[in-house]
Amino acid sequence: MNQVTKNSELISAISDLNEKAALKIIRKLLAAKADPNVLISECQEGMHKVGERYAKREYFLTGLIMGGEIFREVMELIRPHMKNQSIKITAGKFLIGTVSGDIHDLGKDIVKELLSCYNFDVCDLGVDVPASEFVKKAKEYNPDVIGLSGLITLAHDSMRDTVKALHRAKCKAPVIIGGSQLDEDVFKYTGADYWTTDAKKGTELCIRLVSGQEPF
Ligand code: B12
């Protein structure tokens, strides 16, 4: 099987919002024992293209909604295979949520699932979570790591406010921010400890943090 051709077909199917084709390709690749993490990152690339087409006004809000729905269905197919590949090597407590003003949750949910595969206890606060809610839950739950997800520009201020509120409350857990639109400048602006645009890297970082290894 030509994996490269198949995966570029997958990216195009998602980018074209071709639900039927995307699901068919995913089923085929899973049957051929493709790596679920590779499939997720190919789908993420497809979603990135959906976003670009929206920005170019080729798609409208309905395009974003449709993209979100396709991604959710794709994850339904991939999820059981993620569980199969899990290696229970560590345990820790992770608090996650999408910050205030932002309702994007597909990326957050992937992080949650990957960490669960690695035996993390995950507390998910959902979407549009105010800074005060993160602080309240951090005090109750005492997480080892806190993850803030956010995709829209408005989320950068919310991330900053949340990090500040956690510091004010003397919460010691390191904070990782994640989302497709982040970069080094946004990271510095928010005052968080780490950042990533990739759930797999975020998971590896959490494992390092809870097992006392040097974070990269
Ligand atoms: C699907 C989608 C939607 C769906 C979301 C459905 C859902 N349930 O999440 C809906 C339709 C709701 C939506 C709404 C809007 N959207 Co939207 N959306 C997207 C799109 C196309 C894909 C996002 C996605 O799910 N990607 C797939 C996931 C898997 O990727 P991800 O989120 O990046 O997550 C990965 C990593 O970043 C990481 N990660 C994510 N979070 C975290 C957290 C931690 C702790 C860690 C470790 C890792 C991590 O792990 C994931 C897997 O690797 C993006 C385009 C893009 N490039 O992101 C636009 C995009 C984010 N949306 C955009 C916009 C403008 C909007 C709206 C304002 C549109 C409108 N006019 O109403 C609203 C905002 C609503 C709000 N208040 O939040 C813009 C944002 C631009 C900006 N800079 O502000 C984008 C970039 C599109 C664009 N290019 O213009 N959207």
py3Dmol code that shows the C-alpha trace and the ligand (Angstrom):
import py3Dmol

protein = """\
ATOM      1  CA  MET A   1       0.000   0.000   0.000  1.00  0.00           C
ATOM      2  CA  ASN A   2       1.243   3.461  -0.847  1.00  0.00           C
ATOM      3  CA  GLN A   3       1.017   5.211   2.521  1.00  0.00           C
ATOM      4  CA  VAL A   4       2.189   8.619   1.179  1.00  0.00           C
ATOM      5  CA  THR A   5      -0.473   8.742  -1.533  1.00  0.00           C
ATOM      6  CA  LYS A   6      -3.167   7.556   0.869  1.00  0.00           C
ATOM      7  CA  ASN A   7      -2.301  10.165   3.466  1.00  0.00           C
ATOM      8  CA  SER A   8      -2.246  13.047   1.009  1.00  0.00           C
ATOM      9  CA  GLU A   9      -5.646  11.780  -0.136  1.00  0.00           C
ATOM     10  CA  LEU A  10      -6.746  11.953   3.487  1.00  0.00           C
ATOM     11  CA  ILE A  11      -5.548  15.550   3.873  1.00  0.00           C
ATOM     12  CA  SER A  12      -7.391  16.518   0.671  1.00  0.00           C
ATOM     13  CA  ALA A  13     -10.581  14.706   1.694  1.00  0.00           C
ATOM     14  CA  ILE A  14     -10.663  16.638   4.995  1.00  0.00           C
ATOM     15  CA  SER A  15      -9.683  19.918   3.361  1.00  0.00           C
ATOM     16  CA  ASP A  16     -12.439  19.405   0.734  1.00  0.00           C
ATOM     17  CA  LEU A  17     -14.913  18.559   3.539  1.00  0.00           C
ATOM     18  CA  ASN A  18     -15.540  15.232   1.833  1.00  0.00           C
ATOM     19  CA  GLU A  19     -16.850  13.312   4.822  1.00  0.00           C
ATOM     20  CA  LYS A  20     -17.518  10.039   2.992  1.00  0.00           C
ATOM     21  CA  ALA A  21     -14.065   9.882   1.418  1.00  0.00           C
ATOM     22  CA  ALA A  22     -12.292  10.854   4.661  1.00  0.00           C
ATOM     23  CA  LEU A  23     -14.007   8.116   6.664  1.00  0.00           C
ATOM     24  CA  LYS A  24     -13.386   5.531   3.946  1.00  0.00           C
ATOM     25  CA  ILE A  25      -9.661   6.351   3.820  1.00  0.00           C
ATOM     26  CA  ILE A  26      -9.355   6.279   7.616  1.00  0.00           C
ATOM     27  CA  ARG A  27     -11.039   2.857   7.775  1.00  0.00           C
ATOM     28  CA  LYS A  28      -8.671   1.512   5.106  1.00  0.00           C
ATOM     29  CA  LEU A  29      -5.553   2.908   6.769  1.00  0.00           C
ATOM     30  CA  LEU A  30      -6.578   1.618  10.198  1.00  0.00           C
ATOM     31  CA  ALA A  31      -7.188  -1.827   8.704  1.00  0.00           C
ATOM     32  CA  ALA A  32      -3.659  -1.624   7.256  1.00  0.00           C
ATOM     33  CA  LYS A  33      -2.372  -0.908  10.815  1.00  0.00           C
ATOM     34  CA  ALA A  34      -1.420   2.726  10.189  1.00  0.00           C
ATOM     35  CA  ASP A  35      -0.091   4.590  13.247  1.00  0.00           C
ATOM     36  CA  PRO A  36      -3.050   6.444  14.865  1.00  0.00           C
ATOM     37  CA  ASN A  37      -0.767   9.373  15.793  1.00  0.00           C
ATOM     38  CA  VAL A  38       0.240   9.810  12.153  1.00  0.00           C
ATOM     39  CA  LEU A  39      -3.409   9.735  11.103  1.00  0.00           C
ATOM     40  CA  ILE A  40      -4.304  12.383  13.693  1.00  0.00           C
ATOM     41  CA  SER A  41      -1.549  14.687  12.504  1.00  0.00           C
ATOM     42  CA  GLU A  42      -2.606  14.198   8.851  1.00  0.00           C
ATOM     43  CA  CYS A  43      -6.187  15.107   9.821  1.00  0.00           C
ATOM     44  CA  GLN A  44      -4.870  18.110  11.740  1.00  0.00           C
ATOM     45  CA  GLU A  45      -3.104  19.222   8.546  1.00  0.00           C
ATOM     46  CA  GLY A  46      -6.399  18.839   6.663  1.00  0.00           C
ATOM     47  CA  MET A  47      -8.140  20.976   9.294  1.00  0.00           C
ATOM     48  CA  HIS A  48      -5.424  23.580   8.965  1.00  0.00           C
ATOM     49  CA  LYS A  49      -6.249  23.772   5.265  1.00  0.00           C
ATOM     50  CA  VAL A  50      -9.951  24.137   6.112  1.00  0.00           C
ATOM     51  CA  GLY A  51      -8.949  27.127   8.277  1.00  0.00           C
ATOM     52  CA  GLU A  52      -6.896  28.621   5.424  1.00  0.00           C
ATOM     53  CA  ARG A  53      -9.808  28.236   3.019  1.00  0.00           C
ATOM     54  CA  TYR A  54     -12.073  29.928   5.575  1.00  0.00           C
ATOM     55  CA  ALA A  55      -9.578  32.798   5.932  1.00  0.00           C
ATOM     56  CA  LYS A  56      -9.574  33.159   2.104  1.00  0.00           C
ATOM     57  CA  ARG A  57     -13.421  33.250   2.192  1.00  0.00           C
ATOM     58  CA  GLU A  58     -13.587  30.100   0.117  1.00  0.00           C
ATOM     59  CA  TYR A  59     -15.466  28.538   3.054  1.00  0.00           C
ATOM     60  CA  PHE A  60     -17.805  30.186   5.542  1.00  0.00           C
ATOM     61  CA  LEU A  61     -18.693  29.346   9.137  1.00  0.00           C
ATOM     62  CA  THR A  62     -20.626  26.283   7.956  1.00  0.00           C
ATOM     63  CA  GLY A  63     -17.333  25.000   6.491  1.00  0.00           C
ATOM     64  CA  LEU A  64     -15.666  25.227   9.916  1.00  0.00           C
ATOM     65  CA  ILE A  65     -18.635  23.474  11.514  1.00  0.00           C
ATOM     66  CA  MET A  66     -18.572  20.715   8.892  1.00  0.00           C
ATOM     67  CA  GLY A  67     -14.791  20.317   9.335  1.00  0.00           C
ATOM     68  CA  GLY A  68     -15.301  19.971  13.090  1.00  0.00           C
ATOM     69  CA  GLU A  69     -17.969  17.304  12.572  1.00  0.00           C
ATOM     70  CA  ILE A  70     -15.796  15.297  10.164  1.00  0.00           C
ATOM     71  CA  PHE A  71     -12.899  15.450  12.601  1.00  0.00           C
ATOM     72  CA  ARG A  72     -15.124  14.192  15.423  1.00  0.00           C
ATOM     73  CA  GLU A  73     -16.282  11.232  13.318  1.00  0.00           C
ATOM     74  CA  VAL A  74     -12.715  10.450  12.315  1.00  0.00           C
ATOM     75  CA  MET A  75     -11.704  10.411  15.989  1.00  0.00           C
ATOM     76  CA  GLU A  76     -14.514   7.946  16.749  1.00  0.00           C
ATOM     77  CA  LEU A  77     -12.803   5.537  14.339  1.00  0.00           C
ATOM     78  CA  ILE A  78      -9.258   6.218  15.552  1.00  0.00           C
ATOM     79  CA  ARG A  79      -9.966   6.165  19.316  1.00  0.00           C
ATOM     80  CA  PRO A  80     -10.114   2.365  19.825  1.00  0.00           C
ATOM     81  CA  HIS A  81      -6.748   2.023  18.081  1.00  0.00           C
ATOM     82  CA  MET A  82      -5.197   4.648  20.367  1.00  0.00           C
ATOM     83  CA  LYS A  83      -6.149   2.519  23.361  1.00  0.00           C
ATOM     84  CA  ASN A  84      -4.496  -0.530  21.774  1.00  0.00           C
ATOM     85  CA  GLN A  85      -1.164   1.233  21.447  1.00  0.00           C
ATOM     86  CA  SER A  86      -1.134   2.596  24.987  1.00  0.00           C
ATOM     87  CA  ILE A  87       1.861   1.841  27.171  1.00  0.00           C
ATOM     88  CA  LYS A  88       1.131   2.373  30.820  1.00  0.00           C
ATOM     89  CA  ILE A  89       4.424   3.805  31.947  1.00  0.00           C
ATOM     90  CA  THR A  90       3.531   6.596  34.278  1.00  0.00           C
ATOM     91  CA  ALA A  91       0.825   8.325  36.254  1.00  0.00           C
ATOM     92  CA  GLY A  92       0.122  11.933  37.057  1.00  0.00           C
ATOM     93  CA  LYS A  93      -2.727  14.406  37.370  1.00  0.00           C
ATOM     94  CA  PHE A  94      -3.498  16.750  34.499  1.00  0.00           C
ATOM     95  CA  LEU A  95      -5.969  19.616  34.547  1.00  0.00           C
ATOM     96  CA  ILE A  96      -7.072  20.876  31.138  1.00  0.00           C
ATOM     97  CA  GLY A  97      -9.581  23.267  29.629  1.00  0.00           C
ATOM     98  CA  THR A  98     -10.146  25.621  26.715  1.00  0.00           C
ATOM     99  CA  VAL A  99      -9.701  29.164  27.983  1.00  0.00           C
ATOM    100  CA  SER A 100     -12.324  31.882  28.325  1.00  0.00           C
ATOM    101  CA  GLY A 101     -13.927  33.120  25.093  1.00  0.00           C
ATOM    102  CA  ASP A 102     -12.855  30.076  23.062  1.00  0.00           C
ATOM    103  CA  ILE A 103     -15.023  27.038  22.301  1.00  0.00           C
ATOM    104  CA  HIS A 104     -12.629  24.957  20.145  1.00  0.00           C
ATOM    105  CA  ASP A 105     -12.319  21.579  21.834  1.00  0.00           C
ATOM    106  CA  LEU A 106     -11.176  18.966  19.295  1.00  0.00           C
ATOM    107  CA  GLY A 107      -7.479  19.499  20.047  1.00  0.00           C
ATOM    108  CA  LYS A 108      -8.051  19.583  23.805  1.00  0.00           C
ATOM    109  CA  ASP A 109      -9.933  16.287  23.597  1.00  0.00           C
ATOM    110  CA  ILE A 110      -7.041  14.620  21.754  1.00  0.00           C
ATOM    111  CA  VAL A 111      -4.590  15.716  24.457  1.00  0.00           C
ATOM    112  CA  LYS A 112      -6.977  14.326  27.055  1.00  0.00           C
ATOM    113  CA  GLU A 113      -7.224  10.985  25.279  1.00  0.00           C
ATOM    114  CA  LEU A 114      -3.485  10.629  24.700  1.00  0.00           C
ATOM    115  CA  LEU A 115      -2.705  11.368  28.338  1.00  0.00           C
ATOM    116  CA  SER A 116      -5.342   8.868  29.489  1.00  0.00           C
ATOM    117  CA  CYS A 117      -3.567   6.271  27.315  1.00  0.00           C
ATOM    118  CA  TYR A 118      -0.466   6.938  29.410  1.00  0.00           C
ATOM    119  CA  ASN A 119      -2.330   6.395  32.657  1.00  0.00           C
ATOM    120  CA  PHE A 120      -2.759  10.066  33.547  1.00  0.00           C
ATOM    121  CA  ASP A 121      -5.752  11.041  35.607  1.00  0.00           C
ATOM    122  CA  VAL A 122      -7.263  13.885  33.559  1.00  0.00           C
ATOM    123  CA  CYS A 123      -9.714  16.516  34.789  1.00  0.00           C
ATOM    124  CA  ASP A 124     -11.354  18.334  31.866  1.00  0.00           C
ATOM    125  CA  LEU A 125     -13.023  21.669  32.621  1.00  0.00           C
ATOM    126  CA  GLY A 126     -14.546  21.927  29.133  1.00  0.00           C
ATOM    127  CA  VAL A 127     -14.568  25.051  26.989  1.00  0.00           C
ATOM    128  CA  ASP A 128     -14.800  28.797  27.612  1.00  0.00           C
ATOM    129  CA  VAL A 129     -13.341  28.311  31.082  1.00  0.00           C
ATOM    130  CA  PRO A 130     -12.760  31.472  33.141  1.00  0.00           C
ATOM    131  CA  ALA A 131      -9.415  31.935  34.922  1.00  0.00           C
ATOM    132  CA  SER A 132     -11.184  31.741  38.309  1.00  0.00           C
ATOM    133  CA  GLU A 133     -12.470  28.254  37.453  1.00  0.00           C
ATOM    134  CA  PHE A 134      -8.946  27.010  36.639  1.00  0.00           C
ATOM    135  CA  VAL A 135      -7.734  28.394  39.973  1.00  0.00           C
ATOM    136  CA  LYS A 136     -10.634  26.871  41.929  1.00  0.00           C
ATOM    137  CA  LYS A 137     -10.131  23.435  40.377  1.00  0.00           C
ATOM    138  CA  ALA A 138      -6.336  23.572  40.678  1.00  0.00           C
ATOM    139  CA  LYS A 139      -6.723  24.077  44.456  1.00  0.00           C
ATOM    140  CA  GLU A 140      -9.158  21.144  44.793  1.00  0.00           C
ATOM    141  CA  TYR A 141      -7.526  18.704  42.382  1.00  0.00           C
ATOM    142  CA  ASN A 142      -3.842  19.547  42.937  1.00  0.00           C
ATOM    143  CA  PRO A 143      -2.676  18.662  39.385  1.00  0.00           C
ATOM    144  CA  ASP A 144       0.945  17.893  38.430  1.00  0.00           C
ATOM    145  CA  VAL A 145       0.521  19.778  35.149  1.00  0.00           C
ATOM    146  CA  ILE A 146      -2.045  22.270  33.853  1.00  0.00           C
ATOM    147  CA  GLY A 147      -2.926  22.528  30.151  1.00  0.00           C
ATOM    148  CA  LEU A 148      -4.622  25.533  28.567  1.00  0.00           C
ATOM    149  CA  SER A 149      -6.022  25.139  25.079  1.00  0.00           C
ATOM    150  CA  GLY A 150      -6.950  28.023  22.793  1.00  0.00           C
ATOM    151  CA  LEU A 151      -7.161  28.661  19.053  1.00  0.00           C
ATOM    152  CA  ILE A 152      -8.461  32.165  18.530  1.00  0.00           C
ATOM    153  CA  THR A 153      -6.484  35.380  19.079  1.00  0.00           C
ATOM    154  CA  LEU A 154      -8.761  36.341  21.952  1.00  0.00           C
ATOM    155  CA  ALA A 155      -7.559  33.205  23.750  1.00  0.00           C
ATOM    156  CA  HIS A 156      -4.051  34.632  24.089  1.00  0.00           C
ATOM    157  CA  ASP A 157      -5.286  37.237  26.578  1.00  0.00           C
ATOM    158  CA  SER A 158      -7.336  34.609  28.389  1.00  0.00           C
ATOM    159  CA  MET A 159      -4.260  32.369  28.626  1.00  0.00           C
ATOM    160  CA  ARG A 160      -2.256  35.265  30.020  1.00  0.00           C
ATOM    161  CA  ASP A 161      -4.981  36.095  32.565  1.00  0.00           C
ATOM    162  CA  THR A 162      -5.224  32.447  33.593  1.00  0.00           C
ATOM    163  CA  VAL A 163      -1.464  32.054  34.063  1.00  0.00           C
ATOM    164  CA  LYS A 164      -1.423  35.264  36.140  1.00  0.00           C
ATOM    165  CA  ALA A 165      -4.361  34.087  38.274  1.00  0.00           C
ATOM    166  CA  LEU A 166      -2.677  30.705  38.879  1.00  0.00           C
ATOM    167  CA  HIS A 167       0.545  32.449  39.914  1.00  0.00           C
ATOM    168  CA  ARG A 168      -1.362  34.793  42.227  1.00  0.00           C
ATOM    169  CA  ALA A 169      -2.976  31.744  43.832  1.00  0.00           C
ATOM    170  CA  LYS A 170       0.559  30.286  44.278  1.00  0.00           C
ATOM    171  CA  CYS A 171      -0.250  27.279  42.151  1.00  0.00           C
ATOM    172  CA  LYS A 172       3.068  25.481  41.543  1.00  0.00           C
ATOM    173  CA  ALA A 173       2.031  23.146  38.686  1.00  0.00           C
ATOM    174  CA  PRO A 174       3.735  23.957  35.364  1.00  0.00           C
ATOM    175  CA  VAL A 175       1.401  25.361  32.712  1.00  0.00           C
ATOM    176  CA  ILE A 176       1.501  24.148  29.082  1.00  0.00           C
ATOM    177  CA  ILE A 177      -0.412  26.083  26.459  1.00  0.00           C
ATOM    178  CA  GLY A 178      -1.498  24.415  23.203  1.00  0.00           C
ATOM    179  CA  GLY A 179      -3.306  25.290  19.984  1.00  0.00           C
ATOM    180  CA  SER A 180      -2.749  25.668  16.265  1.00  0.00           C
ATOM    181  CA  GLN A 181      -2.199  29.429  16.281  1.00  0.00           C
ATOM    182  CA  LEU A 182       0.527  29.608  18.938  1.00  0.00           C
ATOM    183  CA  ASP A 183       4.101  30.724  18.412  1.00  0.00           C
ATOM    184  CA  GLU A 184       7.083  31.792  20.495  1.00  0.00           C
ATOM    185  CA  ASP A 185       5.824  35.395  20.811  1.00  0.00           C
ATOM    186  CA  VAL A 186       2.400  34.344  22.075  1.00  0.00           C
ATOM    187  CA  PHE A 187       4.085  31.902  24.452  1.00  0.00           C
ATOM    188  CA  LYS A 188       6.198  34.706  25.949  1.00  0.00           C
ATOM    189  CA  TYR A 189       3.167  36.986  26.129  1.00  0.00           C
ATOM    190  CA  THR A 190       1.127  34.498  28.158  1.00  0.00           C
ATOM    191  CA  GLY A 191       3.846  33.782  30.723  1.00  0.00           C
ATOM    192  CA  ALA A 192       3.178  30.009  30.514  1.00  0.00           C
ATOM    193  CA  ASP A 193       5.978  27.484  31.157  1.00  0.00           C
ATOM    194  CA  TYR A 194       5.762  25.495  27.909  1.00  0.00           C
ATOM    195  CA  TRP A 195       3.922  25.566  24.608  1.00  0.00           C
ATOM    196  CA  THR A 196       3.156  23.219  21.755  1.00  0.00           C
ATOM    197  CA  THR A 197       1.033  22.854  18.635  1.00  0.00           C
ATOM    198  CA  ASP A 198       1.154  19.060  18.837  1.00  0.00           C
ATOM    199  CA  ALA A 199      -0.666  16.787  21.298  1.00  0.00           C
ATOM    200  CA  LYS A 200       1.954  14.026  21.024  1.00  0.00           C
ATOM    201  CA  LYS A 201       4.756  16.417  21.968  1.00  0.00           C
ATOM    202  CA  GLY A 202       2.602  17.787  24.801  1.00  0.00           C
ATOM    203  CA  THR A 203       2.058  14.260  26.095  1.00  0.00           C
ATOM    204  CA  GLU A 204       5.780  13.488  25.980  1.00  0.00           C
ATOM    205  CA  LEU A 205       6.457  16.710  27.844  1.00  0.00           C
ATOM    206  CA  CYS A 206       3.931  15.818  30.573  1.00  0.00           C
ATOM    207  CA  ILE A 207       5.502  12.376  30.974  1.00  0.00           C
ATOM    208  CA  ARG A 208       8.915  14.004  31.393  1.00  0.00           C
ATOM    209  CA  LEU A 209       7.577  16.526  33.882  1.00  0.00           C
ATOM    210  CA  VAL A 210       5.909  13.958  36.150  1.00  0.00           C
ATOM    211  CA  SER A 211       8.786  11.494  35.962  1.00  0.00           C
ATOM    212  CA  GLY A 212      11.374  14.114  36.925  1.00  0.00           C
ATOM    213  CA  GLN A 213      13.211  14.053  33.568  1.00  0.00           C
ATOM    214  CA  GLU A 214      14.607  17.199  31.967  1.00  0.00           C
ATOM    215  CA  PRO A 215      11.851  18.776  29.849  1.00  0.00           C
ATOM    216  CA  PHE A 216      12.952  19.603  26.320  1.00  0.00           C
TER     217      PHE A 216
END
"""
ligand_1 = """\
91
B12
C -13.032 23.355 13.290
C -12.872 24.832 13.583
C -13.925 25.476 14.244
C -15.114 24.723 14.854
C -14.603 24.074 16.158
C -15.316 22.789 16.496
C -14.812 22.220 17.810
N -15.683 21.478 18.452
O -13.684 22.446 18.248
C -16.143 25.879 15.108
C -17.127 25.925 13.961
C -16.911 25.827 16.425
C -15.241 27.112 15.032
C -15.661 28.358 15.463
C -14.912 29.530 15.281
N -13.725 29.630 14.666
Co -12.604 28.081 14.220
N -11.535 26.817 13.368
C -11.684 25.538 13.199
C -10.439 24.978 12.445
C -10.786 24.829 10.958
C -9.899 23.641 12.933
C -9.580 23.578 14.433
C -9.350 22.148 14.836
O -10.191 21.526 15.464
N -8.208 21.553 14.395
C -7.861 20.148 14.667
C -7.246 20.027 16.063
C -6.881 18.592 16.349
O -6.055 20.801 16.051
P -5.713 21.838 17.216
O -6.921 22.414 17.786
O -4.629 22.720 16.762
O -5.116 20.871 18.368
C -3.878 20.197 18.233
C -2.701 20.972 18.815
O -2.806 22.361 18.647
C -2.616 20.500 20.229
N -3.335 21.213 21.289
C -4.488 21.902 21.258
N -4.795 22.330 22.495
C -3.837 21.893 23.327
C -3.669 22.057 24.704
C -2.557 21.486 25.311
C -2.381 21.647 26.775
C -1.609 20.763 24.545
C -0.448 20.144 25.212
C -1.769 20.608 23.162
C -2.893 21.174 22.573
O -3.106 19.180 20.183
C -3.977 18.952 19.090
C -3.544 17.681 18.382
O -2.190 17.739 17.999
C -9.407 26.123 12.727
C -8.222 26.203 11.758
C -6.893 25.947 12.432
N -5.839 26.104 11.696
O -6.797 25.636 13.606
C -10.327 27.355 12.742
C -9.897 28.629 13.462
C -9.181 28.313 14.767
N -11.182 29.267 13.762
C -11.184 30.548 13.567
C -12.299 31.422 13.761
C -12.137 32.843 13.304
C -13.469 30.953 14.371
C -14.691 31.795 14.740
C -14.391 33.184 15.361
C -15.576 31.914 13.466
C -16.814 32.782 13.624
N -16.944 33.751 12.747
O -17.633 32.596 14.487
C -15.391 30.868 15.753
C -14.872 31.119 17.183
C -15.774 30.627 18.217
C -15.130 30.756 19.601
N -15.549 31.737 20.369
O -14.255 29.982 19.941
C -9.814 31.040 13.139
C -9.080 31.750 14.279
C -8.323 32.957 13.778
C -7.769 33.748 14.902
N -6.451 33.953 14.861
O -8.450 34.187 15.800
C -9.146 29.732 12.592
C -7.605 29.678 12.756
C -9.517 29.636 11.087
C -8.839 30.696 10.255
N -7.706 30.400 9.636
O -9.335 31.791 10.143
N -14.019 26.816 14.479
"""
view = py3Dmol.view(width=600, height=400)
view.addModel(protein, "pdb")
view.setStyle({"model": 0}, {"cartoon": {"style": "trace"}})
view.addModel(ligand_1, "xyz")
view.setStyle({"model": 1}, {"stick": {}})
view.zoomTo()
view.show()
